Amino acid sequence: MGRISAGATCSVEGCGKPAVRSISAVKAAAAGLKISASGRRVYLCRDHYKEYKKRTRRERKLETARWKI
């Protein structure tokens, strides 16, 4: 049983919604999200994960382009 299915909450400051995804804390900090928890993994609710995807769209696109070379 993982932490998300156990009922983890969003790690962003001021948010208490249930988490749906976990990402690296380094990637979340690079995206500019204000994280309240410390550790390797950060748990994000649906809204903050969507915001994370929007902020990192260009970097993810460049990363997938490198795979094709």
Distance bins in CASP14 RR format, pairs under 12 A and 6 or more apart:
PFRMAT RR
TARGET T0000
AUTHOR 0000-0000-0000
RMODE 2
METHOD distances of the structure
MODEL  1
1 7 0 0 0 0 1 0 0 0 0 0 0
1 8 0 0 0 0 0 1 0 0 0 0 0
2 8 0 0 0 0 1 0 0 0 0 0 0
2 19 0 0 0 0 0 1 0 0 0 0 0
2 22 0 0 0 0 1 0 0 0 0 0 0
2 41 0 0 0 0 0 1 0 0 0 0 0
2 43 0 0 0 0 0 1 0 0 0 0 0
3 9 0 0 0 0 1 0 0 0 0 0 0
3 11 0 0 0 0 0 1 0 0 0 0 0
3 18 0 0 0 0 0 1 0 0 0 0 0
3 19 1 0 0 1 0 0 0 0 0 0 0
3 20 0 0 0 0 0 1 0 0 0 0 0
3 21 0 0 0 0 0 1 0 0 0 0 0
3 22 1 0 0 1 0 0 0 0 0 0 0
3 37 0 0 0 0 0 1 0 0 0 0 0
3 40 0 0 0 0 0 1 0 0 0 0 0
3 41 1 0 0 1 0 0 0 0 0 0 0
3 42 0 0 0 0 0 1 0 0 0 0 0
3 43 1 0 0 1 0 0 0 0 0 0 0
4 10 0 0 0 0 0 1 0 0 0 0 0
4 11 0 0 0 0 0 1 0 0 0 0 0
4 18 0 0 0 0 1 0 0 0 0 0 0
4 19 1 0 1 0 0 0 0 0 0 0 0
4 20 1 0 0 1 0 0 0 0 0 0 0
4 21 1 0 0 1 0 0 0 0 0 0 0
4 22 1 0 0 1 0 0 0 0 0 0 0
4 23 0 0 0 0 0 1 0 0 0 0 0
4 41 0 0 0 0 0 1 0 0 0 0 0
4 42 0 0 0 0 0 1 0 0 0 0 0
4 43 1 0 0 1 0 0 0 0 0 0 0
4 44 0 0 0 0 1 0 0 0 0 0 0
4 45 0 0 0 0 0 1 0 0 0 0 0
4 46 0 0 0 0 0 1 0 0 0 0 0
4 49 0 0 0 0 0 1 0 0 0 0 0
5 18 0 0 0 0 0 1 0 0 0 0 0
5 19 0 0 0 0 1 0 0 0 0 0 0
5 20 0 0 0 0 0 1 0 0 0 0 0
5 22 0 0 0 0 0 1 0 0 0 0 0
5 43 0 0 0 0 0 1 0 0 0 0 0
6 18 0 0 0 0 0 1 0 0 0 0 0
6 19 0 0 0 0 1 0 0 0 0 0 0
6 22 0 0 0 0 0 1 0 0 0 0 0
6 43 0 0 0 0 0 1 0 0 0 0 0
7 16 0 0 0 0 0 1 0 0 0 0 0
7 17 0 0 0 0 0 1 0 0 0 0 0
7 18 1 0 0 1 0 0 0 0 0 0 0
7 19 1 0 0 1 0 0 0 0 0 0 0
7 20 0 0 0 0 0 1 0 0 0 0 0
7 22 0 0 0 0 0 1 0 0 0 0 0
7 43 0 0 0 0 1 0 0 0 0 0 0
7 45 0 0 0 0 0 1 0 0 0 0 0
8 16 0 0 0 0 0 1 0 0 0 0 0
8 17 0 0 0 0 0 1 0 0 0 0 0
8 18 1 0 0 1 0 0 0 0 0 0 0
8 19 1 0 1 0 0 0 0 0 0 0 0
8 20 0 0 0 0 1 0 0 0 0 0 0
8 21 0 0 0 0 0 1 0 0 0 0 0
8 22 1 0 0 1 0 0 0 0 0 0 0
8 37 0 0 0 0 1 0 0 0 0 0 0
8 41 0 0 0 0 1 0 0 0 0 0 0
8 42 0 0 0 0 0 1 0 0 0 0 0
8 43 1 0 1 0 0 0 0 0 0 0 0
8 44 0 0 0 0 1 0 0 0 0 0 0
8 45 0 0 0 0 1 0 0 0 0 0 0
9 15 1 0 0 1 0 0 0 0 0 0 0
9 16 1 0 1 0 0 0 0 0 0 0 0
9 17 1 0 0 1 0 0 0 0 0 0 0
9 18 1 0 0 1 0 0 0 0 0 0 0
9 19 1 0 0 1 0 0 0 0 0 0 0
9 20 0 0 0 0 0 1 0 0 0 0 0
9 22 0 0 0 0 0 1 0 0 0 0 0
9 36 0 0 0 0 0 1 0 0 0 0 0
9 37 0 0 0 0 1 0 0 0 0 0 0
9 42 0 0 0 0 0 1 0 0 0 0 0
9 43 1 0 0 1 0 0 0 0 0 0 0
9 44 0 0 0 0 0 1 0 0 0 0 0
9 45 1 0 0 1 0 0 0 0 0 0 0
9 48 0 0 0 0 0 1 0 0 0 0 0
10 16 1 0 1 0 0 0 0 0 0 0 0
10 17 1 0 1 0 0 0 0 0 0 0 0
10 18 1 0 0 1 0 0 0 0 0 0 0
10 19 1 0 1 0 0 0 0 0 0 0 0
10 20 0 0 0 0 1 0 0 0 0 0 0
10 21 0 0 0 0 1 0 0 0 0 0 0
10 22 0 0 0 0 0 1 0 0 0 0 0
10 23 0 0 0 0 0 1 0 0 0 0 0
10 28 0 0 0 0 0 1 0 0 0 0 0
10 33 0 0 0 0 1 0 0 0 0 0 0
10 34 0 0 0 0 0 1 0 0 0 0 0
10 35 0 0 0 0 1 0 0 0 0 0 0
10 36 0 0 0 0 1 0 0 0 0 0 0
10 37 0 0 0 0 1 0 0 0 0 0 0
10 42 0 0 0 0 1 0 0 0 0 0 0
10 43 1 0 0 1 0 0 0 0 0 0 0
10 44 1 0 1 0 0 0 0 0 0 0 0
10 45 1 1 0 0 0 0 0 0 0 0 0
10 46 0 0 0 0 1 0 0 0 0 0 0
10 47 0 0 0 0 1 0 0 0 0 0 0
10 48 1 0 1 0 0 0 0 0 0 0 0
10 49 0 0 0 0 1 0 0 0 0 0 0
10 51 0 0 0 0 0 1 0 0 0 0 0
10 52 0 0 0 0 0 1 0 0 0 0 0
11 17 0 0 0 0 0 1 0 0 0 0 0
11 18 0 0 0 0 0 1 0 0 0 0 0
11 19 1 0 0 1 0 0 0 0 0 0 0
11 21 0 0 0 0 0 1 0 0 0 0 0
11 22 0 0 0 0 1 0 0 0 0 0 0
11 23 0 0 0 0 1 0 0 0 0 0 0
11 24 0 0 0 0 0 1 0 0 0 0 0
11 25 0 0 0 0 1 0 0 0 0 0 0
11 28 1 0 0 1 0 0 0 0 0 0 0
11 29 0 0 0 0 0 1 0 0 0 0 0
11 33 0 0 0 0 1 0 0 0 0 0 0
11 34 0 0 0 0 1 0 0 0 0 0 0
11 35 1 0 1 0 0 0 0 0 0 0 0
11 36 1 0 0 1 0 0 0 0 0 0 0
11 37 1 0 1 0 0 0 0 0 0 0 0
11 38 0 0 0 0 1 0 0 0 0 0 0
11 39 0 0 0 0 1 0 0 0 0 0 0
11 40 0 0 0 0 0 1 0 0 0 0 0
11 41 0 0 0 0 1 0 0 0 0 0 0
11 42 1 0 1 0 0 0 0 0 0 0 0
11 43 1 0 1 0 0 0 0 0 0 0 0
11 44 1 0 0 1 0 0 0 0 0 0 0
11 45 0 0 0 0 1 0 0 0 0 0 0
11 48 0 0 0 0 1 0 0 0 0 0 0
11 49 0 0 0 0 0 1 0 0 0 0 0
11 52 0 0 0 0 0 1 0 0 0 0 0
12 19 0 0 0 0 1 0 0 0 0 0 0
12 23 0 0 0 0 0 1 0 0 0 0 0
12 25 0 0 0 0 0 1 0 0 0 0 0
12 28 0 0 0 0 1 0 0 0 0 0 0
12 29 0 0 0 0 0 1 0 0 0 0 0
12 31 0 0 0 0 0 1 0 0 0 0 0
12 32 0 0 0 0 0 1 0 0 0 0 0
12 33 1 0 1 0 0 0 0 0 0 0 0
12 34 1 0 0 1 0 0 0 0 0 0 0
12 35 1 0 0 1 0 0 0 0 0 0 0
12 36 1 0 0 1 0 0 0 0 0 0 0
12 37 0 0 0 0 1 0 0 0 0 0 0
12 42 0 0 0 0 1 0 0 0 0 0 0
12 43 0 0 0 0 1 0 0 0 0 0 0
12 44 1 0 0 1 0 0 0 0 0 0 0
12 45 1 0 0 1 0 0 0 0 0 0 0
12 46 0 0 0 0 0 1 0 0 0 0 0
12 47 0 0 0 0 1 0 0 0 0 0 0
12 48 1 0 1 0 0 0 0 0 0 0 0
12 49 0 0 0 0 1 0 0 0 0 0 0
12 51 0 0 0 0 1 0 0 0 0 0 0
12 52 0 0 0 0 1 0 0 0 0 0 0
13 28 0 0 0 0 0 1 0 0 0 0 0
13 32 0 0 0 0 0 1 0 0 0 0 0
13 33 0 0 0 0 1 0 0 0 0 0 0
13 34 1 0 1 0 0 0 0 0 0 0 0
13 35 1 0 0 1 0 0 0 0 0 0 0
13 36 1 0 1 0 0 0 0 0 0 0 0
13 37 0 0 0 0 1 0 0 0 0 0 0
13 42 0 0 0 0 0 1 0 0 0 0 0
13 48 0 0 0 0 0 1 0 0 0 0 0
14 33 0 0 0 0 0 1 0 0 0 0 0
14 34 0 0 0 0 1 0 0 0 0 0 0
14 35 0 0 0 0 0 1 0 0 0 0 0
14 36 1 0 0 1 0 0 0 0 0 0 0
14 37 0 0 0 0 0 1 0 0 0 0 0
14 45 0 0 0 0 0 1 0 0 0 0 0
14 47 0 0 0 0 0 1 0 0 0 0 0
14 48 0 0 0 0 0 1 0 0 0 0 0
15 33 0 0 0 0 1 0 0 0 0 0 0
15 34 0 0 0 0 1 0 0 0 0 0 0
15 35 0 0 0 0 0 1 0 0 0 0 0
15 36 0 0 0 0 1 0 0 0 0 0 0
15 37 0 0 0 0 0 1 0 0 0 0 0
15 42 0 0 0 0 0 1 0 0 0 0 0
15 43 0 0 0 0 0 1 0 0 0 0 0
15 44 0 0 0 0 1 0 0 0 0 0 0
15 45 1 0 0 1 0 0 0 0 0 0 0
15 46 0 0 0 0 0 1 0 0 0 0 0
15 47 1 0 0 1 0 0 0 0 0 0 0
15 48 1 0 0 1 0 0 0 0 0 0 0
15 49 0 0 0 0 0 1 0 0 0 0 0
15 51 0 0 0 0 0 1 0 0 0 0 0
16 36 0 0 0 0 1 0 0 0 0 0 0
16 37 0 0 0 0 0 1 0 0 0 0 0
16 43 0 0 0 0 0 1 0 0 0 0 0
16 44 0 0 0 0 0 1 0 0 0 0 0
16 45 1 0 0 1 0 0 0 0 0 0 0
16 47 0 0 0 0 0 1 0 0 0 0 0
16 48 0 0 0 0 0 1 0 0 0 0 0
17 43 0 0 0 0 0 1 0 0 0 0 0
17 44 0 0 0 0 1 0 0 0 0 0 0
17 45 1 1 0 0 0 0 0 0 0 0 0
17 46 1 0 0 1 0 0 0 0 0 0 0
17 47 1 0 0 1 0 0 0 0 0 0 0
17 48 0 0 0 0 1 0 0 0 0 0 0
17 49 0 0 0 0 0 1 0 0 0 0 0
18 43 0 0 0 0 1 0 0 0 0 0 0
18 44 0 0 0 0 0 1 0 0 0 0 0
18 45 1 0 0 1 0 0 0 0 0 0 0
18 46 0 0 0 0 1 0 0 0 0 0 0
18 47 0 0 0 0 0 1 0 0 0 0 0
18 48 0 0 0 0 0 1 0 0 0 0 0
18 49 0 0 0 0 0 1 0 0 0 0 0
19 37 0 0 0 0 0 1 0 0 0 0 0
19 41 0 0 0 0 0 1 0 0 0 0 0
19 42 0 0 0 0 1 0 0 0 0 0 0
19 43 1 1 0 0 0 0 0 0 0 0 0
19 44 1 0 0 1 0 0 0 0 0 0 0
19 45 1 0 1 0 0 0 0 0 0 0 0
19 46 0 0 0 0 1 0 0 0 0 0 0
19 47 0 0 0 0 0 1 0 0 0 0 0
19 48 0 0 0 0 1 0 0 0 0 0 0
19 49 0 0 0 0 1 0 0 0 0 0 0
20 43 0 0 0 0 1 0 0 0 0 0 0
20 44 1 0 0 1 0 0 0 0 0 0 0
20 45 1 0 0 1 0 0 0 0 0 0 0
20 46 1 0 1 0 0 0 0 0 0 0 0
20 47 0 0 0 0 1 0 0 0 0 0 0
20 48 0 0 0 0 1 0 0 0 0 0 0
20 49 1 0 0 1 0 0 0 0 0 0 0
20 50 0 0 0 0 1 0 0 0 0 0 0
20 52 0 0 0 0 0 1 0 0 0 0 0
21 27 0 0 0 0 0 1 0 0 0 0 0
21 28 0 0 0 0 0 1 0 0 0 0 0
21 41 0 0 0 0 0 1 0 0 0 0 0
21 42 0 0 0 0 1 0 0 0 0 0 0
21 43 1 0 0 1 0 0 0 0 0 0 0
21 44 1 0 1 0 0 0 0 0 0 0 0
21 45 0 0 0 0 1 0 0 0 0 0 0
21 46 0 0 0 0 1 0 0 0 0 0 0
21 47 0 0 0 0 0 1 0 0 0 0 0
21 48 0 0 0 0 1 0 0 0 0 0 0
21 49 1 0 1 0 0 0 0 0 0 0 0
21 50 0 0 0 0 1 0 0 0 0 0 0
21 51 0 0 0 0 0 1 0 0 0 0 0
21 52 0 0 0 0 1 0 0 0 0 0 0
21 53 0 0 0 0 1 0 0 0 0 0 0
22 28 0 0 0 0 1 0 0 0 0 0 0
22 37 0 0 0 0 0 1 0 0 0 0 0
22 39 0 0 0 0 0 1 0 0 0 0 0
22 40 0 0 0 0 1 0 0 0 0 0 0
22 41 1 0 1 0 0 0 0 0 0 0 0
22 42 1 0 0 1 0 0 0 0 0 0 0
22 43 1 0 1 0 0 0 0 0 0 0 0
22 44 1 0 0 1 0 0 0 0 0 0 0
22 45 0 0 0 0 0 1 0 0 0 0 0
22 48 0 0 0 0 0 1 0 0 0 0 0
22 49 0 0 0 0 1 0 0 0 0 0 0
22 52 0 0 0 0 0 1 0 0 0 0 0
23 29 0 0 0 0 0 1 0 0 0 0 0
23 30 0 0 0 0 0 1 0 0 0 0 0
23 31 0 0 0 0 1 0 0 0 0 0 0
23 33 0 0 0 0 1 0 0 0 0 0 0
23 35 0 0 0 0 0 1 0 0 0 0 0
23 40 0 0 0 0 0 1 0 0 0 0 0
23 41 1 0 0 1 0 0 0 0 0 0 0
23 42 1 0 1 0 0 0 0 0 0 0 0
23 43 0 0 0 0 1 0 0 0 0 0 0
23 44 1 0 0 1 0 0 0 0 0 0 0
23 48 0 0 0 0 1 0 0 0 0 0 0
23 49 1 0 0 1 0 0 0 0 0 0 0
23 51 0 0 0 0 0 1 0 0 0 0 0
23 52 1 0 0 1 0 0 0 0 0 0 0
23 53 0 0 0 0 0 1 0 0 0 0 0
23 55 0 0 0 0 0 1 0 0 0 0 0
23 56 0 0 0 0 1 0 0 0 0 0 0
23 60 0 0 0 0 0 1 0 0 0 0 0
24 30 0 0 0 0 1 0 0 0 0 0 0
24 31 0 0 0 0 0 1 0 0 0 0 0
24 33 0 0 0 0 0 1 0 0 0 0 0
24 35 0 0 0 0 0 1 0 0 0 0 0
24 39 0 0 0 0 1 0 0 0 0 0 0
24 40 1 0 0 1 0 0 0 0 0 0 0
24 41 1 0 0 1 0 0 0 0 0 0 0
24 42 1 0 0 1 0 0 0 0 0 0 0
24 43 0 0 0 0 0 1 0 0 0 0 0
24 44 0 0 0 0 0 1 0 0 0 0 0
24 52 0 0 0 0 0 1 0 0 0 0 0
24 56 0 0 0 0 0 1 0 0 0 0 0
25 31 0 0 0 0 0 1 0 0 0 0 0
25 32 0 0 0 0 0 1 0 0 0 0 0
25 33 0 0 0 0 1 0 0 0 0 0 0
25 35 1 0 0 1 0 0 0 0 0 0 0
25 36 0 0 0 0 0 1 0 0 0 0 0
25 37 1 0 0 1 0 0 0 0 0 0 0
25 38 1 0 0 1 0 0 0 0 0 0 0
25 39 1 0 1 0 0 0 0 0 0 0 0
25 40 1 0 1 0 0 0 0 0 0 0 0
25 41 1 0 0 1 0 0 0 0 0 0 0
25 42 1 0 1 0 0 0 0 0 0 0 0
25 43 0 0 0 0 0 1 0 0 0 0 0
25 44 0 0 0 0 0 1 0 0 0 0 0
26 32 0 0 0 0 0 1 0 0 0 0 0
26 33 0 0 0 0 0 1 0 0 0 0 0
26 35 0 0 0 0 0 1 0 0 0 0 0
26 39 0 0 0 0 0 1 0 0 0 0 0
26 40 0 0 0 0 1 0 0 0 0 0 0
26 41 0 0 0 0 0 1 0 0 0 0 0
26 42 0 0 0 0 1 0 0 0 0 0 0
27 33 0 0 0 0 1 0 0 0 0 0 0
27 35 0 0 0 0 0 1 0 0 0 0 0
27 40 0 0 0 0 0 1 0 0 0 0 0
27 41 0 0 0 0 0 1 0 0 0 0 0
27 42 0 0 0 0 1 0 0 0 0 0 0
27 44 0 0 0 0 0 1 0 0 0 0 0
27 49 0 0 0 0 0 1 0 0 0 0 0
27 52 1 0 0 1 0 0 0 0 0 0 0
27 53 0 0 0 0 0 1 0 0 0 0 0
27 55 0 0 0 0 0 1 0 0 0 0 0
27 56 1 0 0 1 0 0 0 0 0 0 0
27 59 0 0 0 0 1 0 0 0 0 0 0
27 60 0 0 0 0 0 1 0 0 0 0 0
27 63 0 0 0 0 0 1 0 0 0 0 0
28 34 0 0 0 0 1 0 0 0 0 0 0
28 35 1 0 1 0 0 0 0 0 0 0 0
28 36 0 0 0 0 0 1 0 0 0 0 0
28 37 0 0 0 0 1 0 0 0 0 0 0
28 38 0 0 0 0 0 1 0 0 0 0 0
28 39 0 0 0 0 0 1 0 0 0 0 0
28 40 0 0 0 0 0 1 0 0 0 0 0
28 41 0 0 0 0 1 0 0 0 0 0 0
28 42 1 0 1 0 0 0 0 0 0 0 0
28 43 0 0 0 0 1 0 0 0 0 0 0
28 44 1 0 0 1 0 0 0 0 0 0 0
28 48 0 0 0 0 1 0 0 0 0 0 0
28 49 0 0 0 0 1 0 0 0 0 0 0
28 51 0 0 0 0 0 1 0 0 0 0 0
28 52 1 0 0 1 0 0 0 0 0 0 0
28 53 0 0 0 0 0 1 0 0 0 0 0
28 55 0 0 0 0 1 0 0 0 0 0 0
28 56 0 0 0 0 1 0 0 0 0 0 0
29 35 1 0 0 1 0 0 0 0 0 0 0
29 36 0 0 0 0 0 1 0 0 0 0 0
29 37 0 0 0 0 0 1 0 0 0 0 0
29 38 0 0 0 0 0 1 0 0 0 0 0
29 39 0 0 0 0 0 1 0 0 0 0 0
29 40 0 0 0 0 0 1 0 0 0 0 0
29 42 0 0 0 0 1 0 0 0 0 0 0
29 52 0 0 0 0 0 1 0 0 0 0 0
29 55 0 0 0 0 0 1 0 0 0 0 0
29 56 0 0 0 0 0 1 0 0 0 0 0
30 42 0 0 0 0 0 1 0 0 0 0 0
30 52 0 0 0 0 0 1 0 0 0 0 0
30 55 0 0 0 0 1 0 0 0 0 0 0
30 56 1 0 0 1 0 0 0 0 0 0 0
30 59 0 0 0 0 1 0 0 0 0 0 0
30 60 0 0 0 0 0 1 0 0 0 0 0
31 42 0 0 0 0 0 1 0 0 0 0 0
31 44 0 0 0 0 0 1 0 0 0 0 0
31 48 0 0 0 0 1 0 0 0 0 0 0
31 49 0 0 0 0 0 1 0 0 0 0 0
31 50 0 0 0 0 0 1 0 0 0 0 0
31 51 0 0 0 0 1 0 0 0 0 0 0
31 52 1 0 1 0 0 0 0 0 0 0 0
31 53 0 0 0 0 1 0 0 0 0 0 0
31 54 0 0 0 0 1 0 0 0 0 0 0
31 55 1 0 1 0 0 0 0 0 0 0 0
31 56 1 0 1 0 0 0 0 0 0 0 0
31 57 0 0 0 0 0 1 0 0 0 0 0
31 58 0 0 0 0 0 1 0 0 0 0 0
31 59 0 0 0 0 1 0 0 0 0 0 0
31 60 0 0 0 0 0 1 0 0 0 0 0
32 42 0 0 0 0 0 1 0 0 0 0 0
32 48 0 0 0 0 0 1 0 0 0 0 0
32 51 0 0 0 0 1 0 0 0 0 0 0
32 52 0 0 0 0 1 0 0 0 0 0 0
32 54 0 0 0 0 0 1 0 0 0 0 0
32 55 1 0 0 1 0 0 0 0 0 0 0
32 56 0 0 0 0 1 0 0 0 0 0 0
33 42 1 0 0 1 0 0 0 0 0 0 0
33 43 0 0 0 0 0 1 0 0 0 0 0
33 44 1 0 0 1 0 0 0 0 0 0 0
33 45 0 0 0 0 0 1 0 0 0 0 0
33 47 0 0 0 0 0 1 0 0 0 0 0
33 48 1 0 0 1 0 0 0 0 0 0 0
33 49 0 0 0 0 1 0 0 0 0 0 0
33 50 0 0 0 0 0 1 0 0 0 0 0
33 51 1 0 0 1 0 0 0 0 0 0 0
33 52 1 0 0 1 0 0 0 0 0 0 0
33 53 0 0 0 0 0 1 0 0 0 0 0
33 54 0 0 0 0 0 1 0 0 0 0 0
33 55 1 0 0 1 0 0 0 0 0 0 0
33 56 0 0 0 0 0 1 0 0 0 0 0
34 42 0 0 0 0 0 1 0 0 0 0 0
34 48 0 0 0 0 1 0 0 0 0 0 0
34 51 0 0 0 0 0 1 0 0 0 0 0
35 41 0 0 0 0 0 1 0 0 0 0 0
35 42 1 0 1 0 0 0 0 0 0 0 0
35 43 0 0 0 0 1 0 0 0 0 0 0
35 44 0 0 0 0 1 0 0 0 0 0 0
35 48 0 0 0 0 1 0 0 0 0 0 0
35 52 0 0 0 0 0 1 0 0 0 0 0
36 42 0 0 0 0 1 0 0 0 0 0 0
36 43 0 0 0 0 0 1 0 0 0 0 0
36 48 0 0 0 0 0 1 0 0 0 0 0
37 43 1 0 0 1 0 0 0 0 0 0 0
37 44 0 0 0 0 0 1 0 0 0 0 0
42 48 0 0 0 0 1 0 0 0 0 0 0
42 49 0 0 0 0 0 1 0 0 0 0 0
42 52 0 0 0 0 1 0 0 0 0 0 0
43 49 0 0 0 0 1 0 0 0 0 0 0
43 52 0 0 0 0 0 1 0 0 0 0 0
44 50 0 0 0 0 1 0 0 0 0 0 0
44 51 0 0 0 0 1 0 0 0 0 0 0
44 52 1 0 0 1 0 0 0 0 0 0 0
44 53 0 0 0 0 1 0 0 0 0 0 0
44 55 0 0 0 0 0 1 0 0 0 0 0
45 51 0 0 0 0 1 0 0 0 0 0 0
45 52 0 0 0 0 0 1 0 0 0 0 0
46 52 0 0 0 0 0 1 0 0 0 0 0
46 53 0 0 0 0 0 1 0 0 0 0 0
47 53 0 0 0 0 0 1 0 0 0 0 0
47 54 0 0 0 0 0 1 0 0 0 0 0
48 54 0 0 0 0 0 1 0 0 0 0 0
48 55 0 0 0 0 0 1 0 0 0 0 0
49 55 0 0 0 0 0 1 0 0 0 0 0
49 56 0 0 0 0 0 1 0 0 0 0 0
50 56 0 0 0 0 0 1 0 0 0 0 0
50 57 0 0 0 0 0 1 0 0 0 0 0
51 57 0 0 0 0 0 1 0 0 0 0 0
52 59 0 0 0 0 0 1 0 0 0 0 0
52 60 0 0 0 0 0 1 0 0 0 0 0
53 59 0 0 0 0 0 1 0 0 0 0 0
53 60 1 0 0 1 0 0 0 0 0 0 0
53 61 0 0 0 0 0 1 0 0 0 0 0
54 60 0 0 0 0 0 1 0 0 0 0 0
56 62 0 0 0 0 0 1 0 0 0 0 0
56 63 0 0 0 0 1 0 0 0 0 0 0
56 64 0 0 0 0 0 1 0 0 0 0 0
57 63 0 0 0 0 0 1 0 0 0 0 0
57 64 0 0 0 0 0 1 0 0 0 0 0
58 64 0 0 0 0 0 1 0 0 0 0 0
58 65 0 0 0 0 0 1 0 0 0 0 0
59 65 0 0 0 0 0 1 0 0 0 0 0
59 66 0 0 0 0 0 1 0 0 0 0 0
60 66 0 0 0 0 0 1 0 0 0 0 0
60 67 0 0 0 0 0 1 0 0 0 0 0
61 67 0 0 0 0 0 1 0 0 0 0 0
61 68 0 0 0 0 0 1 0 0 0 0 0
62 68 0 0 0 0 0 1 0 0 0 0 0
62 69 0 0 0 0 0 1 0 0 0 0 0
63 69 0 0 0 0 0 1 0 0 0 0 0
END
